Amino acid sequence: MTAETGSLLQELATGARAAGKILASAETAQKNNFLMALAAALEARSDEIVAANALDTTAAESDGLGDHIIDRLRLDADRIVKIANDVRHVASLDDPVREQIESYTRPNGLEIERVRVPLGVIGVIYESRPNVTVDIAALCLKAGNTVVLRGGRESINSNKMLAGIARDALESSGLPADAIQFIDTPDRAIVDQMLKARGLIDLLIPRGGEALINRVREDARVPAITGGIGVCHTYVDSAADLEKAVAVVVNAKTQRPSVCNALDTLLVHEGVAPTYLPPIAQQLADRGVELRCDGRSLAILEPSIGGSQLRAAGDDDYGQEFLALVASVKVVDSMDDAVEHIDQYGSGHSEAIVTEDKEKSELFLSTVDAAAVFSNASTYFHDGGEFGLGAEVAVSTDRLHARGPLGLREITTYKWVVRGDGQVRI
């Protein structure tokens, strides 16, 4: 930490808190006007965004960053349209601010209600994905929060462009631009400052790899919600529709392998393994997936698949978040064995079962401990947009008030409002 970074964070957070006083009382229509202006500006300035993003992706490639990082980093016209549409979806959602949660009257005549209010200044530390800049700005502002954003060095040009567009949209809507603050220095000392920013930041949310998440868990002196590390399993039961199971697993693994809700480990019941494993392995191999197999699955697959995309699993291939076209495979004796494996190796993010046995399905859904559990559906659906939240600030795997995608309501708190007529307590 340096005096310069401390001064910068103090300035930005103080500006955000002052802007929050105005934003907290803003009408829903004004916040929605900001969101619609932001969506329109993203599409209108798509070429500028893509050009700024090209600087980042070129630098990332030169630095030898992994394919999964570059995939998360890259923006093109289609991705920008999707981001803009997500912002429009946020505008269409109910405003949680001032929502009445409950109300009642006490015997002494006191009228008591509980209402939603913004959390305040939310600090977000994130890596690689510039769309996060827009997602967080849209959700936080709709929920009446202000935000201090610190993106990764690898996406500095993209994030700076997107944050600038968002600040312009605020001003054009009559809201204070300082409600969105972007830290445009890659100096890592400022991360230390954010972790200790009591009185400046009300909630800290990290979005990134295991190193960042663990650092926040261990060192934060401000309230923090962590998560996002996804070691995700799909269990194919003895009562599975195997055609359905192929489609679900292929989607979960290959649609976008660099994201945290992608499948990492495939668990297959021994009763269907000889029938199911060859076709699913072939489908995955055709899409470039390397399979790391336990002894039983390897014995089934070697005669029919073989090749460089099949290998024996090592001890560290279970409990691994691959973020690439790699998956581990294991044959299990029962659903209980599958659940035991998930308990041991899962990260509490996304877990799925494929089965036509409703009793087994419900038992899996109720006993597996994860932020989202799925029956006969791909874990790739674990996303704020897909859950109807418009977008997400992050995916929490903590056991707090919010778990899974953090949407509008998850980034509010509440306060008690009490109305009386001169009552005193005896």
C-alpha positions in Angstrom: 0.0 0.0 0.0 1.2 3.5 -0.8 0.0 6.9 0.2 -0.9 7.6 -3.4 -3.2 4.5 -3.7 -4.7 5.3 -0.3 -5.5 8.8 -1.4 -7.0 7.6 -4.7 -9.3 5.1 -3.0 -10.3 7.7 -0.4 -11.2 10.2 -3.1 -13.2 7.7 -5.2 -15.0 6.1 -2.3 -15.9 9.4 -0.8 -17.3 10.6 -4.2 -19.3 7.4 -4.5 -20.8 7.8 -1.0 -21.8 11.4 -1.7 -23.4 10.3 -5.0 -25.2 7.5 -3.1 -27.2 10.1 -1.1 -28.7 11.3 -4.3 -29.1 7.9 -5.9 -30.9 6.4 -2.8 -33.8 8.8 -3.3 -33.9 8.6 -7.1 -37.1 7.4 -8.7 -37.3 4.1 -10.5 -38.0 5.9 -13.8 -34.8 7.9 -13.6 -32.7 4.8 -12.9 -34.4 3.0 -15.8 -33.7 6.0 -18.0 -30.0 5.5 -17.1 -30.1 1.8 -18.0 -31.8 2.4 -21.3 -29.3 5.2 -22.1 -26.4 2.9 -21.2 -27.7 0.0 -23.4 -28.2 2.4 -26.4 -24.7 3.8 -25.9 -23.1 0.4 -25.7 -24.5 -0.5 -29.1 -23.8 2.9 -30.6 -20.2 2.8 -29.5 -19.6 -0.8 -30.2 -16.7 -0.1 -32.6 -14.9 1.9 -29.9 -15.4 -0.8 -27.4 -14.1 -3.5 -29.7 -11.0 -1.4 -30.6 -10.2 -0.9 -26.9 -10.8 -4.6 -26.3 -8.4 -5.5 -29.1 -5.6 -3.7 -27.3 -6.2 -6.0 -24.3 -6.6 -9.2 -26.2 -3.4 -8.5 -28.2 -1.5 -7.8 -25.0 -2.9 -10.9 -23.4 -1.8 -13.1 -26.3 1.7 -11.5 -26.3 1.9 -12.2 -22.5 1.0 -15.9 -23.1 -2.1 -15.8 -21.0 -4.3 -19.0 -21.3 -7.0 -19.5 -23.9 -9.7 -19.5 -21.1 -8.5 -16.0 -20.0 -8.5 -14.6 -23.5 -12.0 -16.1 -24.2 -13.3 -14.4 -21.1 -11.6 -11.2 -22.1 -12.7 -10.9 -25.7 -15.6 -8.7 -26.8 -17.1 -8.6 -30.2 -20.2 -7.0 -31.7 -22.4 -9.9 -30.8 -21.3 -10.0 -27.2 -21.8 -6.3 -26.8 -25.4 -6.6 -28.1 -26.0 -9.3 -25.5 -24.5 -7.1 -22.7 -26.8 -4.3 -23.9 -29.8 -6.5 -23.8 -29.0 -7.7 -20.3 -29.0 -4.1 -19.2 -32.4 -3.6 -20.8 -33.6 -6.6 -18.9 -32.4 -5.1 -15.6 -34.4 -2.0 -16.5 -37.5 -4.2 -16.9 -37.2 -5.7 -13.4 -39.0 -4.4 -10.3 -37.0 -1.9 -8.3 -36.3 -3.4 -4.9 -35.6 -0.1 -3.1 -38.4 0.9 -0.7 -40.1 -2.5 -1.2 -42.1 -3.4 1.9 -41.0 -6.8 3.2 -43.5 -6.9 6.1 -45.7 -4.6 8.2 -47.7 -5.0 11.3 -49.1 -3.0 14.3 -48.1 -3.7 17.9 -50.7 -3.8 20.7 -49.3 -0.4 21.9 -50.3 1.1 18.5 -46.8 1.3 17.0 -46.8 0.7 13.3 -43.8 -1.3 12.3 -42.6 -2.1 8.8 -39.4 -3.6 7.2 -38.3 -2.1 3.9 -35.5 -2.7 1.5 -32.7 -0.1 1.2 -29.4 0.0 -0.7 -26.3 -1.6 0.9 -24.3 1.6 0.1 -20.9 1.6 -1.5 -20.0 -1.8 -3.1 -16.4 -2.5 -4.0 -15.7 -5.1 -6.7 -12.4 -6.6 -7.5 -12.5 -8.7 -10.7 -10.4 -10.2 -13.4 -10.5 -10.8 -17.1 -14.2 -10.3 -18.0 -15.0 -6.7 -19.1 -18.7 -7.5 -19.3 -18.6 -7.5 -15.5 -18.0 -3.8 -15.5 -21.5 -3.2 -17.1 -23.3 -6.0 -15.3 -22.2 -4.7 -11.9 -22.9 -1.0 -12.8 -26.4 -1.8 -14.0 -27.4 -4.0 -11.0 -25.8 -1.8 -8.4 -27.3 1.4 -9.7 -30.8 -0.1 -10.1 -30.6 -1.2 -6.5 -29.6 2.2 -5.4 -26.0 1.4 -4.6 -22.8 3.1 -5.8 -19.8 1.1 -6.8 -16.0 1.3 -6.9 -14.7 -1.0 -9.6 -11.2 -2.4 -9.8 -10.7 -4.6 -12.9 -7.7 -6.7 -13.8 -4.6 -5.3 -15.6 -5.4 -7.6 -18.6 -8.7 -5.8 -19.3 -7.7 -2.2 -18.4 -8.5 -0.6 -21.8 -11.9 -2.4 -22.1 -13.0 -1.6 -18.6 -11.9 2.1 -18.8 -14.0 2.5 -22.0 -17.1 0.7 -20.5 -16.9 2.6 -17.2 -16.6 5.9 -19.1 -19.7 5.1 -21.2 -21.6 4.2 -18.0 -20.6 7.4 -16.3 -21.7 9.4 -19.4 -25.1 7.6 -19.3 -25.5 8.6 -15.7 -24.9 12.3 -16.5 -27.3 12.2 -19.4 -30.0 10.8 -17.1 -29.5 13.5 -14.5 -27.8 11.2 -12.0 -24.3 11.8 -10.5 -21.5 10.2 -12.6 -19.6 9.6 -9.4 -22.0 6.8 -8.5 -19.7 4.6 -10.7 -16.0 4.9 -9.8 -13.4 3.1 -11.8 -9.8 2.5 -10.6 -7.8 3.0 -13.7 -4.4 2.1 -12.3 -3.1 -1.5 -12.4 -1.2 -0.9 -9.1 -1.9 -4.0 -7.0 -1.4 -2.0 -3.8 -4.9 -0.6 -4.2 -6.3 -4.1 -3.7 -4.8 -4.2 -0.2 -6.3 -0.8 0.5 -9.8 -2.0 -0.6 -9.5 -5.0 1.7 -9.0 -2.6 4.6 -11.4 0.2 3.6 -13.7 0.2 6.6 -15.9 3.2 6.5 -15.3 3.7 2.8 -16.6 0.4 1.3 -19.7 -1.2 2.8 -19.4 -4.6 0.9 -16.5 -6.1 -1.0 -17.1 -8.7 -3.7 -14.3 -10.5 -5.6 -14.8 -12.1 -9.0 -11.8 -14.0 -10.2 -9.6 -17.1 -9.6 -8.9 -19.0 -6.5 -5.9 -16.9 -5.5 -8.1 -13.7 -5.4 -11.0 -15.4 -3.7 -8.8 -16.8 -1.0 -7.0 -13.6 -0.5 -10.2 -11.7 0.2 -11.4 -14.5 2.5 -8.2 -14.3 4.6 -7.4 -10.6 4.5 -10.6 -8.6 4.2 -11.5 -6.3 7.1 -14.7 -5.1 5.5 -17.8 -7.4 4.9 -17.2 -9.6 1.9 -19.2 -12.1 -0.2 -17.0 -14.6 -1.9 -17.5 -17.4 -4.4 -17.2 -18.1 -8.1 -14.8 -21.0 -7.9 -16.8 -23.8 -9.7 -15.8 -27.4 -9.4 -19.0 -28.7 -11.1 -20.3 -32.3 -11.3 -23.0 -34.0 -13.3 -24.1 -37.4 -12.2 -25.7 -39.7 -14.7 -28.0 -42.1 -12.8 -29.0 -45.7 -13.6 -32.4 -44.4 -14.4 -31.2 -41.6 -16.7 -32.6 -41.0 -20.2 -29.2 -41.5 -21.9 -30.0 -39.4 -24.9 -30.9 -36.6 -22.6 -27.8 -37.2 -20.6 -25.6 -36.8 -23.6 -27.1 -33.5 -24.5 -26.9 -32.1 -21.0 -23.3 -33.1 -20.5 -22.1 -31.9 -23.9 -23.7 -28.5 -23.2 -22.3 -28.2 -19.7 -18.8 -29.0 -20.8 -18.4 -27.5 -24.2 -20.8 -24.5 -24.7 -18.3 -22.2 -22.9 -15.7 -24.2 -21.0 -13.9 -21.2 -19.6 -16.7 -20.2 -17.2 -17.2 -21.2 -13.6 -20.4 -23.1 -14.2 -18.9 -25.5 -16.8 -18.8 -29.2 -16.0 -15.5 -30.4 -14.6 -16.3 -34.0 -13.5 -18.7 -36.5 -15.0 -19.9 -39.2 -12.6 -21.7 -42.2 -14.2 -23.6 -45.1 -12.5 -22.0 -48.5 -13.1 -25.3 -49.8 -14.4 -25.3 -47.5 -17.5 -21.6 -46.8 -17.8 -20.9 -49.5 -20.6 -23.8 -48.1 -22.7 -23.5 -44.4 -21.9 -19.7 -43.7 -21.8 -18.8 -44.6 -25.4 -21.2 -42.2 -27.1 -20.7 -39.3 -24.6 -16.9 -39.7 -24.8 -17.1 -39.7 -28.6 -19.2 -36.5 -28.6 -16.8 -34.8 -26.2 -13.7 -36.0 -28.1 -15.2 -34.7 -31.3 -15.4 -31.3 -29.7 -11.8 -31.4 -28.5 -12.4 -32.4 -24.9 -9.6 -34.4 -23.1 -11.0 -37.0 -20.7 -9.2 -38.0 -17.6 -10.7 -41.3 -16.5 -10.6 -43.6 -13.5 -9.8 -47.2 -14.0 -13.3 -48.4 -14.7 -14.2 -45.8 -17.2 -10.8 -46.1 -18.9 -11.4 -49.9 -19.3 -14.7 -49.2 -21.1 -13.5 -46.4 -23.3 -10.0 -47.5 -24.4 -11.3 -50.1 -26.9 -13.6 -47.7 -28.6 -12.1 -44.2 -28.2 -8.4 -44.3 -27.5 -6.2 -41.5 -28.9 -4.6 -38.5 -27.3 -7.8 -37.3 -25.8 -8.1 -40.2 -23.3 -5.8 -40.6 -20.3 -5.8 -42.0 -16.8 -6.9 -39.6 -14.1 -4.4 -38.5 -11.5 -5.1 -37.7 -7.9 -5.5 -34.0 -8.6 -7.9 -34.4 -11.5 -10.9 -34.6 -9.1 -11.7 -31.4 -7.3 -10.1 -29.4 -10.2 -11.7 -26.4 -11.9 -10.4 -26.9 -15.4 -11.8 -23.8 -17.2 -10.8 -25.6 -20.5 -11.7 -28.5 -22.7 -10.8 -31.0 -20.1 -13.0 -33.2 -17.9 -12.5 -35.9 -15.4 -14.7 -39.1 -15.5 -15.5 -41.6 -12.8 -17.8 -44.6 -12.5 -19.7 -44.9 -9.2 -21.6 -47.7 -7.7 -24.6 -45.7 -6.6 -26.1 -42.2 -6.1 -24.9 -42.3 -2.6 -21.3 -42.7 -3.9 -21.9 -39.8 -6.3 -23.1 -37.5 -3.6 -20.2 -38.6 -1.4 -17.7 -37.7 -4.2 -19.4 -34.3 -4.7 -19.3 -33.6 -0.9 -15.6 -34.4 -1.0 -14.5 -32.5 -4.2 -17.2 -30.0 -4.9 -16.9 -26.2 -4.3 -20.5 -25.6 -3.6 -21.2 -23.9 -6.9 -23.3 -26.0 -9.4 -24.2 -29.7 -9.2 -26.5 -31.8 -11.4 -28.2 -35.2 -11.7 -29.7 -36.7 -14.8 -32.4 -39.3 -14.0 -36.0 -40.2 -14.7 -36.5 -41.4 -11.1 -38.3 -38.5 -9.4 -37.6 -39.8 -5.9 -33.9 -39.9 -6.6 -34.0 -36.5 -8.3 -35.6 -34.9 -5.2 -33.3 -36.7 -2.8 -30.2 -35.4 -4.8 -31.7 -31.8 -4.9 -32.3 -31.8 -1.2 -29.1 -33.4 0.0 -26.4 -32.0 -2.2 -25.0 -28.8 -0.8 -24.4 -26.2 -3.5 -25.5 -22.7 -4.4 -27.5 -24.3 -7.3 -28.5 -27.9 -7.9 -30.0 -29.1 -11.2 -32.1 -32.1 -12.3 -32.0 -33.0 -16.0 -30.5 -29.6 -16.9 -27.1 -28.2 -17.7 -25.1 -26.5 -15.0 -24.3 -23.8 -17.6 -27.7 -22.3 -16.7 -26.3 -21.2 -13.3 -26.2 -17.5 -14.3 -28.1 -14.4 -13.2 -29.4 -13.7 -16.6 -30.7 -17.3 -17.1 -32.3 -17.2 -13.7 -34.3 -14.0 -14.7 -32.2 -11.6 -12.6 -31.0 -9.6 -15.6 -27.4 -10.1 -14.8 -25.3 -10.9 -11.7 -22.8 -9.0 -9.5 -21.2 -12.4 -8.7 -22.1 -16.0 -7.8 -21.8 -16.5 -4.1 -21.0 -19.9 -2.6 -21.1 -18.5 0.9 -23.9 -19.5 3.3 -25.0 -16.0 3.9 -28.2 -14.1 3.2 -27.4 -14.4 -0.5 -26.3 -17.6 -2.3 -25.9 -18.2 -6.0 -26.3 -15.3 -8.5 -26.4 -11.9 -6.7 -29.2 -10.0 -8.4 -31.0 -6.9 -7.3 -32.5 -8.0 -4.1 -29.3 -9.8 -3.0 -27.5 -6.4 -3.0 -29.9 -4.7 -0.8 -30.4 -4.8 3.0 -33.4 -3.6 5.0 -34.3 -1.2 7.8 -37.1 -1.0 10.3 -39.4 1.9 10.0 -41.5 2.6 13.1 -44.4 5.1 13.3 -46.0 6.1 16.6 -48.2 8.7 18.2 -46.3 9.6 21.3 -45.8 6.1 22.7 -43.1 5.7 25.4 -41.6 2.4 26.7 -42.3 1.6 30.3 
